Amino acid sequence: MRNLLIIIGFLLFIFGFLGIILGLVNVQLQFLAFLERFGNTVSFTVKFLMIIIGIGMMYYNLPKTKYL
């Protein structure tokens, strides 16, 4: 289960990052295109939240190892 959440977090991060970068050159990922109907600010905010939540999911689900 932990590995699945790490993969989901990674995909959220990648798709959010790609959505922002491709938006700079006016290209859209097809499955994120519906966000553009809500306006640029909402679209950017959702993509930015995808990045933050993806990083958080990956960090939270890392194996907990103790050193020393």
PyMOL Python script that loads the backbone (N, CA, C, O; Angstrom):
from pymol import cmd

cmd.read_pdbstr("""\
ATOM      1  N   MET A   1       0.825  -1.197   0.000  1.00  0.00           N
ATOM      2  CA  MET A   1       0.000   0.000   0.000  1.00  0.00           C
ATOM      3  C   MET A   1       0.866   1.257   0.000  1.00  0.00           C
ATOM      4  O   MET A   1       0.553   2.244  -0.665  1.00  0.00           O
ATOM      5  N   ARG A   2       1.948   1.201   0.752  1.00  0.00           N
ATOM      6  CA  ARG A   2       2.837   2.362   0.837  1.00  0.00           C
ATOM      7  C   ARG A   2       3.459   2.672  -0.518  1.00  0.00           C
ATOM      8  O   ARG A   2       3.577   3.835  -0.905  1.00  0.00           O
ATOM      9  N   ASN A   3       3.859   1.615  -1.243  1.00  0.00           N
ATOM     10  CA  ASN A   3       4.456   1.818  -2.568  1.00  0.00           C
ATOM     11  C   ASN A   3       3.460   2.425  -3.540  1.00  0.00           C
ATOM     12  O   ASN A   3       3.833   3.261  -4.364  1.00  0.00           O
ATOM     13  N   LEU A   4       2.209   2.022  -3.459  1.00  0.00           N
ATOM     14  CA  LEU A   4       1.176   2.571  -4.334  1.00  0.00           C
ATOM     15  C   LEU A   4       0.999   4.067  -4.076  1.00  0.00           C
ATOM     16  O   LEU A   4       0.865   4.842  -5.023  1.00  0.00           O
ATOM     17  N   LEU A   5       0.998   4.479  -2.817  1.00  0.00           N
ATOM     18  CA  LEU A   5       0.844   5.896  -2.500  1.00  0.00           C
ATOM     19  C   LEU A   5       2.055   6.710  -2.934  1.00  0.00           C
ATOM     20  O   LEU A   5       1.919   7.873  -3.312  1.00  0.00           O
ATOM     21  N   ILE A   6       3.237   6.108  -2.882  1.00  0.00           N
ATOM     22  CA  ILE A   6       4.432   6.797  -3.379  1.00  0.00           C
ATOM     23  C   ILE A   6       4.321   6.996  -4.890  1.00  0.00           C
ATOM     24  O   ILE A   6       4.669   8.062  -5.399  1.00  0.00           O
ATOM     25  N   ILE A   7       3.842   5.989  -5.605  1.00  0.00           N
ATOM     26  CA  ILE A   7       3.686   6.098  -7.058  1.00  0.00           C
ATOM     27  C   ILE A   7       2.632   7.134  -7.409  1.00  0.00           C
ATOM     28  O   ILE A   7       2.826   7.918  -8.338  1.00  0.00           O
ATOM     29  N   ILE A   8       1.523   7.151  -6.687  1.00  0.00           N
ATOM     30  CA  ILE A   8       0.476   8.153  -6.932  1.00  0.00           C
ATOM     31  C   ILE A   8       1.011   9.559  -6.663  1.00  0.00           C
ATOM     32  O   ILE A   8       0.738  10.485  -7.426  1.00  0.00           O
ATOM     33  N   GLY A   9       1.767   9.716  -5.584  1.00  0.00           N
ATOM     34  CA  GLY A   9       2.367  11.009  -5.283  1.00  0.00           C
ATOM     35  C   GLY A   9       3.331  11.448  -6.368  1.00  0.00           C
ATOM     36  O   GLY A   9       3.353  12.620  -6.742  1.00  0.00           O
ATOM     37  N   PHE A  10       4.125  10.523  -6.876  1.00  0.00           N
ATOM     38  CA  PHE A  10       5.061  10.837  -7.945  1.00  0.00           C
ATOM     39  C   PHE A  10       4.323  11.257  -9.213  1.00  0.00           C
ATOM     40  O   PHE A  10       4.719  12.215  -9.876  1.00  0.00           O
ATOM     41  N   LEU A  11       3.253  10.542  -9.548  1.00  0.00           N
ATOM     42  CA  LEU A  11       2.479  10.900 -10.738  1.00  0.00           C
ATOM     43  C   LEU A  11       1.816  12.258 -10.585  1.00  0.00           C
ATOM     44  O   LEU A  11       1.767  13.033 -11.541  1.00  0.00           O
ATOM     45  N   LEU A  12       1.303  12.560  -9.392  1.00  0.00           N
ATOM     46  CA  LEU A  12       0.740  13.890  -9.150  1.00  0.00           C
ATOM     47  C   LEU A  12       1.789  14.965  -9.360  1.00  0.00           C
ATOM     48  O   LEU A  12       1.524  15.984  -9.997  1.00  0.00           O
ATOM     49  N   PHE A  13       2.977  14.740  -8.824  1.00  0.00           N
ATOM     50  CA  PHE A  13       4.063  15.699  -8.977  1.00  0.00           C
ATOM     51  C   PHE A  13       4.423  15.890 -10.448  1.00  0.00           C
ATOM     52  O   PHE A  13       4.523  17.021 -10.923  1.00  0.00           O
ATOM     53  N   ILE A  14       4.616  14.793 -11.163  1.00  0.00           N
ATOM     54  CA  ILE A  14       5.032  14.872 -12.565  1.00  0.00           C
ATOM     55  C   ILE A  14       3.971  15.555 -13.424  1.00  0.00           C
ATOM     56  O   ILE A  14       4.295  16.431 -14.226  1.00  0.00           O
ATOM     57  N   PHE A  15       2.705  15.162 -13.263  1.00  0.00           N
ATOM     58  CA  PHE A  15       1.659  15.749 -14.103  1.00  0.00           C
ATOM     59  C   PHE A  15       1.403  17.209 -13.753  1.00  0.00           C
ATOM     60  O   PHE A  15       1.110  18.010 -14.641  1.00  0.00           O
ATOM     61  N   GLY A  16       1.506  17.568 -12.485  1.00  0.00           N
ATOM     62  CA  GLY A  16       1.377  18.976 -12.104  1.00  0.00           C
ATOM     63  C   GLY A  16       2.511  19.805 -12.667  1.00  0.00           C
ATOM     64  O   GLY A  16       2.286  20.897 -13.189  1.00  0.00           O
ATOM     65  N   PHE A  17       3.736  19.291 -12.564  1.00  0.00           N
ATOM     66  CA  PHE A  17       4.902  20.004 -13.074  1.00  0.00           C
ATOM     67  C   PHE A  17       4.830  20.141 -14.592  1.00  0.00           C
ATOM     68  O   PHE A  17       5.067  21.220 -15.133  1.00  0.00           O
ATOM     69  N   LEU A  18       4.500  19.040 -15.282  1.00  0.00           N
ATOM     70  CA  LEU A  18       4.368  19.092 -16.740  1.00  0.00           C
ATOM     71  C   LEU A  18       3.241  20.034 -17.163  1.00  0.00           C
ATOM     72  O   LEU A  18       3.364  20.740 -18.165  1.00  0.00           O
ATOM     73  N   GLY A  19       2.149  20.047 -16.407  1.00  0.00           N
ATOM     74  CA  GLY A  19       1.039  20.935 -16.734  1.00  0.00           C
ATOM     75  C   GLY A  19       1.441  22.394 -16.664  1.00  0.00           C
ATOM     76  O   GLY A  19       1.035  23.191 -17.510  1.00  0.00           O
ATOM     77  N   ILE A  20       2.236  22.756 -15.664  1.00  0.00           N
ATOM     78  CA  ILE A  20       2.687  24.145 -15.540  1.00  0.00           C
ATOM     79  C   ILE A  20       3.699  24.478 -16.635  1.00  0.00           C
ATOM     80  O   ILE A  20       3.586  25.517 -17.286  1.00  0.00           O
ATOM     81  N   ILE A  21       4.680  23.612 -16.842  1.00  0.00           N
ATOM     82  CA  ILE A  21       5.717  23.878 -17.839  1.00  0.00           C
ATOM     83  C   ILE A  21       5.117  23.938 -19.247  1.00  0.00           C
ATOM     84  O   ILE A  21       5.442  24.839 -20.019  1.00  0.00           O
ATOM     85  N   LEU A  22       4.252  22.992 -19.580  1.00  0.00           N
ATOM     86  CA  LEU A  22       3.641  23.013 -20.911  1.00  0.00           C
ATOM     87  C   LEU A  22       2.679  24.179 -21.078  1.00  0.00           C
ATOM     88  O   LEU A  22       2.475  24.661 -22.192  1.00  0.00           O
ATOM     89  N   GLY A  23       2.088  24.634 -19.986  1.00  0.00           N
ATOM     90  CA  GLY A  23       1.219  25.806 -20.047  1.00  0.00           C
ATOM     91  C   GLY A  23       1.971  27.071 -20.419  1.00  0.00           C
ATOM     92  O   GLY A  23       1.385  28.009 -20.960  1.00  0.00           O
ATOM     93  N   LEU A  24       3.254  27.103 -20.134  1.00  0.00           N
ATOM     94  CA  LEU A  24       4.055  28.272 -20.502  1.00  0.00           C
ATOM     95  C   LEU A  24       4.218  28.408 -22.007  1.00  0.00           C
ATOM     96  O   LEU A  24       4.382  29.517 -22.515  1.00  0.00           O
ATOM     97  N   VAL A  25       4.176  27.299 -22.721  1.00  0.00           N
ATOM     98  CA  VAL A  25       4.288  27.325 -24.181  1.00  0.00           C
ATOM     99  C   VAL A  25       2.944  27.065 -24.854  1.00  0.00           C
ATOM    100  O   VAL A  25       2.887  26.729 -26.037  1.00  0.00           O
ATOM    101  N   ASN A  26       1.866  27.224 -24.091  1.00  0.00           N
ATOM    102  CA  ASN A  26       0.488  27.121 -24.584  1.00  0.00           C
ATOM    103  C   ASN A  26       0.154  25.739 -25.151  1.00  0.00           C
ATOM    104  O   ASN A  26      -0.518  25.617 -26.175  1.00  0.00           O
ATOM    105  N   VAL A  27       0.635  24.710 -24.466  1.00  0.00           N
ATOM    106  CA  VAL A  27       0.303  23.324 -24.794  1.00  0.00           C
ATOM    107  C   VAL A  27      -0.345  22.731 -23.551  1.00  0.00           C
ATOM    108  O   VAL A  27       0.061  23.042 -22.431  1.00  0.00           O
ATOM    109  N   GLN A  28      -1.352  21.878 -23.741  1.00  0.00           N
ATOM    110  CA  GLN A  28      -2.064  21.313 -22.597  1.00  0.00           C
ATOM    111  C   GLN A  28      -2.003  19.795 -22.637  1.00  0.00           C
ATOM    112  O   GLN A  28      -2.037  19.180 -23.703  1.00  0.00           O
ATOM    113  N   LEU A  29      -1.912  19.202 -21.445  1.00  0.00           N
ATOM    114  CA  LEU A  29      -2.133  17.765 -21.345  1.00  0.00           C
ATOM    115  C   LEU A  29      -3.630  17.532 -21.495  1.00  0.00           C
ATOM    116  O   LEU A  29      -4.432  18.251 -20.899  1.00  0.00           O
ATOM    117  N   GLN A  30      -4.007  16.548 -22.274  1.00  0.00           N
ATOM    118  CA  GLN A  30      -5.417  16.377 -22.629  1.00  0.00           C
ATOM    119  C   GLN A  30      -6.305  16.167 -21.399  1.00  0.00           C
ATOM    120  O   GLN A  30      -7.393  16.738 -21.331  1.00  0.00           O
ATOM    121  N   PHE A  31      -5.874  15.377 -20.447  1.00  0.00           N
ATOM    122  CA  PHE A  31      -6.740  15.088 -19.301  1.00  0.00           C
ATOM    123  C   PHE A  31      -6.742  16.213 -18.270  1.00  0.00           C
ATOM    124  O   PHE A  31      -7.529  16.168 -17.325  1.00  0.00           O
ATOM    125  N   LEU A  32      -5.881  17.223 -18.425  1.00  0.00           N
ATOM    126  CA  LEU A  32      -5.928  18.405 -17.560  1.00  0.00           C
ATOM    127  C   LEU A  32      -6.535  19.609 -18.271  1.00  0.00           C
ATOM    128  O   LEU A  32      -6.591  20.697 -17.698  1.00  0.00           O
ATOM    129  N   ALA A  33      -6.985  19.433 -19.495  1.00  0.00           N
ATOM    130  CA  ALA A  33      -7.511  20.539 -20.294  1.00  0.00           C
ATOM    131  C   ALA A  33      -8.790  21.121 -19.694  1.00  0.00           C
ATOM    132  O   ALA A  33      -9.071  22.304 -19.888  1.00  0.00           O
ATOM    133  N   PHE A  34      -9.563  20.323 -18.977  1.00  0.00           N
ATOM    134  CA  PHE A  34     -10.807  20.832 -18.398  1.00  0.00           C
ATOM    135  C   PHE A  34     -10.538  21.914 -17.357  1.00  0.00           C
ATOM    136  O   PHE A  34     -11.421  22.725 -17.080  1.00  0.00           O
ATOM    137  N   LEU A  35      -9.342  21.945 -16.775  1.00  0.00           N
ATOM    138  CA  LEU A  35      -9.023  22.966 -15.785  1.00  0.00           C
ATOM    139  C   LEU A  35      -8.965  24.358 -16.403  1.00  0.00           C
ATOM    140  O   LEU A  35      -9.209  25.349 -15.715  1.00  0.00           O
ATOM    141  N   GLU A  36      -8.649  24.445 -17.674  1.00  0.00           N
ATOM    142  CA  GLU A  36      -8.533  25.743 -18.342  1.00  0.00           C
ATOM    143  C   GLU A  36      -9.879  26.443 -18.471  1.00  0.00           C
ATOM    144  O   GLU A  36      -9.920  27.658 -18.659  1.00  0.00           O
ATOM    145  N   ARG A  37     -10.979  25.704 -18.372  1.00  0.00           N
ATOM    146  CA  ARG A  37     -12.302  26.335 -18.438  1.00  0.00           C
ATOM    147  C   ARG A  37     -12.577  27.205 -17.219  1.00  0.00           C
ATOM    148  O   ARG A  37     -13.406  28.112 -17.280  1.00  0.00           O
ATOM    149  N   PHE A  38     -11.889  26.935 -16.116  1.00  0.00           N
ATOM    150  CA  PHE A  38     -12.107  27.698 -14.895  1.00  0.00           C
ATOM    151  C   PHE A  38     -11.241  28.947 -14.814  1.00  0.00           C
ATOM    152  O   PHE A  38     -11.372  29.733 -13.876  1.00  0.00           O
ATOM    153  N   GLY A  39     -10.367  29.134 -15.777  1.00  0.00           N
ATOM    154  CA  GLY A  39      -9.501  30.302 -15.795  1.00  0.00           C
ATOM    155  C   GLY A  39      -8.058  29.932 -15.503  1.00  0.00           C
ATOM    156  O   GLY A  39      -7.758  28.845 -15.010  1.00  0.00           O
ATOM    157  N   ASN A  40      -7.176  30.865 -15.821  1.00  0.00           N
ATOM    158  CA  ASN A  40      -5.754  30.606 -15.665  1.00  0.00           C
ATOM    159  C   ASN A  40      -5.334  30.492 -14.209  1.00  0.00           C
ATOM    160  O   ASN A  40      -4.506  29.650 -13.863  1.00  0.00           O
ATOM    161  N   THR A  41      -5.902  31.336 -13.354  1.00  0.00           N
ATOM    162  CA  THR A  41      -5.508  31.331 -11.945  1.00  0.00           C
ATOM    163  C   THR A  41      -5.898  30.029 -11.265  1.00  0.00           C
ATOM    164  O   THR A  41      -5.100  29.442 -10.534  1.00  0.00           O
ATOM    165  N   VAL A  42      -7.114  29.581 -11.502  1.00  0.00           N
ATOM    166  CA  VAL A  42      -7.574  28.330 -10.898  1.00  0.00           C
ATOM    167  C   VAL A  42      -6.778  27.153 -11.443  1.00  0.00           C
ATOM    168  O   VAL A  42      -6.406  26.248 -10.696  1.00  0.00           O
ATOM    169  N   SER A  43      -6.519  27.167 -12.740  1.00  0.00           N
ATOM    170  CA  SER A  43      -5.761  26.085 -13.353  1.00  0.00           C
ATOM    171  C   SER A  43      -4.352  26.006 -12.773  1.00  0.00           C
ATOM    172  O   SER A  43      -3.881  24.922 -12.430  1.00  0.00           O
ATOM    173  N   PHE A  44      -3.681  27.148 -12.663  1.00  0.00           N
ATOM    174  CA  PHE A  44      -2.335  27.164 -12.101  1.00  0.00           C
ATOM    175  C   PHE A  44      -2.348  26.720 -10.645  1.00  0.00           C
ATOM    176  O   PHE A  44      -1.469  25.971 -10.219  1.00  0.00           O
ATOM    177  N   THR A  45      -3.333  27.171  -9.879  1.00  0.00           N
ATOM    178  CA  THR A  45      -3.420  26.809  -8.465  1.00  0.00           C
ATOM    179  C   THR A  45      -3.614  25.309  -8.289  1.00  0.00           C
ATOM    180  O   THR A  45      -2.972  24.700  -7.432  1.00  0.00           O
ATOM    181  N   VAL A  46      -4.480  24.711  -9.079  1.00  0.00           N
ATOM    182  CA  VAL A  46      -4.718  23.264  -8.983  1.00  0.00           C
ATOM    183  C   VAL A  46      -3.461  22.490  -9.352  1.00  0.00           C
ATOM    184  O   VAL A  46      -3.126  21.505  -8.695  1.00  0.00           O
ATOM    185  N   LYS A  47      -2.769  22.920 -10.385  1.00  0.00           N
ATOM    186  CA  LYS A  47      -1.542  22.232 -10.792  1.00  0.00           C
ATOM    187  C   LYS A  47      -0.448  22.389  -9.740  1.00  0.00           C
ATOM    188  O   LYS A  47       0.309  21.455  -9.475  1.00  0.00           O
ATOM    189  N   PHE A  48      -0.373  23.570  -9.148  1.00  0.00           N
ATOM    190  CA  PHE A  48       0.603  23.791  -8.077  1.00  0.00           C
ATOM    191  C   PHE A  48       0.277  22.929  -6.862  1.00  0.00           C
ATOM    192  O   PHE A  48       1.179  22.376  -6.231  1.00  0.00           O
ATOM    193  N   LEU A  49      -1.011  22.813  -6.531  1.00  0.00           N
ATOM    194  CA  LEU A  49      -1.414  21.945  -5.421  1.00  0.00           C
ATOM    195  C   LEU A  49      -1.124  20.483  -5.729  1.00  0.00           C
ATOM    196  O   LEU A  49      -0.800  19.714  -4.824  1.00  0.00           O
ATOM    197  N   MET A  50      -1.236  20.092  -6.991  1.00  0.00           N
ATOM    198  CA  MET A  50      -0.873  18.723  -7.369  1.00  0.00           C
ATOM    199  C   MET A  50       0.598  18.467  -7.057  1.00  0.00           C
ATOM    200  O   MET A  50       0.952  17.396  -6.566  1.00  0.00           O
ATOM    201  N   ILE A  51       1.447  19.439  -7.338  1.00  0.00           N
ATOM    202  CA  ILE A  51       2.872  19.291  -7.056  1.00  0.00           C
ATOM    203  C   ILE A  51       3.107  19.177  -5.557  1.00  0.00           C
ATOM    204  O   ILE A  51       3.819  18.277  -5.113  1.00  0.00           O
ATOM    205  N   ILE A  52       2.524  20.069  -4.775  1.00  0.00           N
ATOM    206  CA  ILE A  52       2.735  20.089  -3.331  1.00  0.00           C
ATOM    207  C   ILE A  52       2.197  18.811  -2.684  1.00  0.00           C
ATOM    208  O   ILE A  52       2.868  18.214  -1.842  1.00  0.00           O
ATOM    209  N   ILE A  53       1.002  18.394  -3.069  1.00  0.00           N
ATOM    210  CA  ILE A  53       0.407  17.187  -2.497  1.00  0.00           C
ATOM    211  C   ILE A  53       1.206  15.958  -2.911  1.00  0.00           C
ATOM    212  O   ILE A  53       1.380  15.040  -2.110  1.00  0.00           O
ATOM    213  N   GLY A  54       1.693  15.926  -4.148  1.00  0.00           N
ATOM    214  CA  GLY A  54       2.513  14.802  -4.607  1.00  0.00           C
ATOM    215  C   GLY A  54       3.798  14.677  -3.807  1.00  0.00           C
ATOM    216  O   GLY A  54       4.180  13.577  -3.406  1.00  0.00           O
ATOM    217  N   ILE A  55       4.472  15.808  -3.572  1.00  0.00           N
ATOM    218  CA  ILE A  55       5.691  15.782  -2.760  1.00  0.00           C
ATOM    219  C   ILE A  55       5.368  15.341  -1.338  1.00  0.00           C
ATOM    220  O   ILE A  55       6.107  14.555  -0.744  1.00  0.00           O
ATOM    221  N   GLY A  56       4.270  15.844  -0.797  1.00  0.00           N
ATOM    222  CA  GLY A  56       3.872  15.465   0.560  1.00  0.00           C
ATOM    223  C   GLY A  56       3.559  13.985   0.677  1.00  0.00           C
ATOM    224  O   GLY A  56       3.936  13.344   1.658  1.00  0.00           O
ATOM    225  N   MET A  57       2.877  13.443  -0.308  1.00  0.00           N
ATOM    226  CA  MET A  57       2.558  12.011  -0.282  1.00  0.00           C
ATOM    227  C   MET A  57       3.820  11.164  -0.356  1.00  0.00           C
ATOM    228  O   MET A  57       3.940  10.154   0.337  1.00  0.00           O
ATOM    229  N   MET A  58       4.758  11.577  -1.198  1.00  0.00           N
ATOM    230  CA  MET A  58       6.000  10.809  -1.299  1.00  0.00           C
ATOM    231  C   MET A  58       6.800  10.886  -0.004  1.00  0.00           C
ATOM    232  O   MET A  58       7.342   9.879   0.453  1.00  0.00           O
ATOM    233  N   TYR A  59       6.877  12.066   0.584  1.00  0.00           N
ATOM    234  CA  TYR A  59       7.653  12.239   1.812  1.00  0.00           C
ATOM    235  C   TYR A  59       7.013  11.483   2.980  1.00  0.00           C
ATOM    236  O   TYR A  59       7.711  10.835   3.760  1.00  0.00           O
ATOM    237  N   TYR A  60       5.698  11.566   3.094  1.00  0.00           N
ATOM    238  CA  TYR A  60       4.998  10.931   4.201  1.00  0.00           C
ATOM    239  C   TYR A  60       5.089   9.409   4.144  1.00  0.00           C
ATOM    240  O   TYR A  60       5.095   8.751   5.184  1.00  0.00           O
ATOM    241  N   ASN A  61       5.158   8.852   2.954  1.00  0.00           N
ATOM    242  CA  ASN A  61       5.162   7.399   2.791  1.00  0.00           C
ATOM    243  C   ASN A  61       6.539   6.798   2.597  1.00  0.00           C
ATOM    244  O   ASN A  61       6.651   5.619   2.261  1.00  0.00           O
ATOM    245  N   LEU A  62       7.588   7.576   2.801  1.00  0.00           N
ATOM    246  CA  LEU A  62       8.925   7.016   2.748  1.00  0.00           C
ATOM    247  C   LEU A  62       9.112   6.013   3.886  1.00  0.00           C
ATOM    248  O   LEU A  62       8.497   6.160   4.942  1.00  0.00           O
ATOM    249  N   PRO A  63       9.938   5.012   3.686  1.00  0.00           N
ATOM    250  CA  PRO A  63      10.203   4.066   4.773  1.00  0.00           C
ATOM    251  C   PRO A  63      10.808   4.785   5.966  1.00  0.00           C
ATOM    252  O   PRO A  63      11.731   5.585   5.816  1.00  0.00           O
ATOM    253  N   LYS A  64      10.294   4.502   7.131  1.00  0.00           N
ATOM    254  CA  LYS A  64      10.791   5.124   8.359  1.00  0.00           C
ATOM    255  C   LYS A  64      11.937   4.278   8.892  1.00  0.00           C
ATOM    256  O   LYS A  64      11.723   3.203   9.454  1.00  0.00           O
ATOM    257  N   THR A  65      13.147   4.771   8.711  1.00  0.00           N
ATOM    258  CA  THR A  65      14.323   4.055   9.234  1.00  0.00           C
ATOM    259  C   THR A  65      14.978   4.908  10.298  1.00  0.00           C
ATOM    260  O   THR A  65      15.029   6.133  10.191  1.00  0.00           O
ATOM    261  N   LYS A  66      15.472   4.255  11.311  1.00  0.00           N
ATOM    262  CA  LYS A  66      16.190   4.942  12.371  1.00  0.00           C
ATOM    263  C   LYS A  66      17.674   4.664  12.222  1.00  0.00           C
ATOM    264  O   LYS A  66      18.105   3.524  12.047  1.00  0.00           O
ATOM    265  N   TYR A  67      18.416   5.708  12.294  1.00  0.00           N
ATOM    266  CA  TYR A  67      19.860   5.579  12.256  1.00  0.00           C
ATOM    267  C   TYR A  67      20.380   5.798  13.670  1.00  0.00           C
ATOM    268  O   TYR A  67      19.937   6.706  14.373  1.00  0.00           O
ATOM    269  N   LEU A  68      21.302   4.978  14.067  1.00  0.00           N
ATOM    270  CA  LEU A  68      21.896   4.983  15.425  1.00  0.00           C
ATOM    271  C   LEU A  68      21.051   4.282  16.395  1.00  0.00           C
ATOM    272  O   LEU A  68      21.403   4.196  17.572  1.00  0.00           O
TER     273      LEU A  68
END
""", "prot")
cmd.dss("prot")
cmd.show_as("cartoon", "prot")
cmd.util.cbc("prot")
cmd.orient("prot")
